[in-house]
Amino acid sequence: MIKVSDVRFAYGSGFSISIDTLTVTTGEKVAVVGPSGTGKTTLLNLLSGIVVPDTGQVLLDGEEISGLQDHQRRQMRASRIGFVFQEFALVDYLSAEENVLYPYRVGKGLKLDRTARDRARGLLADFGLGQKMRRRPAQLSQGERQRVAIARALVVRPRILLADEATGNLDPANKAAALDLLFAQTDETGAALLAVTHDHELLPRFDRVIDFSELSQTS
Ligand SMILES: Nc1ncnc2c1ncn2[C@@H]1O[C@H](COP(=O)(O)OP(=O)(O)OP(=O)(O)O)[C@@H](O)[C@H]1O
């Protein structure tokens, strides 16, 4: 469950966002839409602890992420949050499989064992990348890199799934397949899913759609 209360955050550039309240409950699938540059990625960064609010609270399953130290937030992100970054953020020198397994290098209490490897390989196979697991990101297409990034977000069965344009570079069939996997994950584990998307044709599949310009006062 994600709970945001009275959060204010400003970059040094002066851009700021302000959210009074936002809750995504267990198993809920929420889409966030809104014009470019209004702060949707900033919201995801606040929810995952990549940036810390100036004031207010971000609670993930009851734990206040903004109260943790940097390294604790990194560990929490790896073990409990699945984040599909808009620019994928894959590690150049690692294979697709090792990229998917990356959370196991950082996450607290995660064991990189046979089961983890089987899960990573299974996800890559589900995404049609079964024959390309040993390739590095530069040897994959844009859409393939995006699928690796989604597989990495799912590998530890996180309780919180954050997706920033996770289906933006995919063709219609892969878009539907990627969303199926994200949704199956939320159903299986009771994860809360918050997905920023410009794909308006996908919106009917979500439980709720939030218009970011109504959620946040930006300046
Ligand atoms: N690290 C940063 N430092 C300073 N300003 C930033 C930083 N990151 C983003 N911004 C600014 O914050 C504003 C919101 O950016 P953000 O990426 O959150 O918007 P967005 O709604 O996700 O946009 P898009 O839909 O294009 O991805 C923009 O004006 C951007 O220039």
The ligand as a Gaussian input file, in Angstrom:
#p B3LYP/6-31G(d) Opt

LIG

0 1
 N       16.796000      16.535000     -11.317000
 C       16.084000      17.625000     -11.625000
 N       16.517000      18.863000     -11.271000
 C       15.807000      19.963000     -11.540000
 N       14.629000      19.964000     -12.220000
 C       14.150000      18.750000     -12.615000
 C       14.856000      17.531000     -12.336000
 N       14.136000      16.507000     -12.845000
 C       13.034000      17.059000     -13.410000
 N       13.041000      18.410000     -13.268000
 C       11.994000      19.352000     -13.720000
 O       10.811000      19.020000     -13.023000
 C        9.690000      19.152000     -13.883000
 C        8.875000      17.870000     -13.845000
 O        9.631000      16.823000     -14.458000
 P        9.089000      15.336000     -14.502000
 O       10.106000      14.519000     -15.215000
 O        8.687000      14.922000     -13.147000
 O        7.773000      15.524000     -15.413000
 P        6.859000      14.423000     -16.134000
 O        5.447000      14.827000     -15.897000
 O        7.245000      13.050000     -15.703000
 O        7.242000      14.619000     -17.660000
 P        7.172000      13.567000     -18.916000
 O        5.719000      13.194000     -19.094000
 O        7.718000      14.379000     -20.043000
 O        8.041000      12.398000     -18.547000
 C       10.200000      19.547000     -15.260000
 O       10.031000      20.940000     -15.391000
 C       11.666000      19.174000     -15.195000
 O       12.414000      20.048000     -15.994000

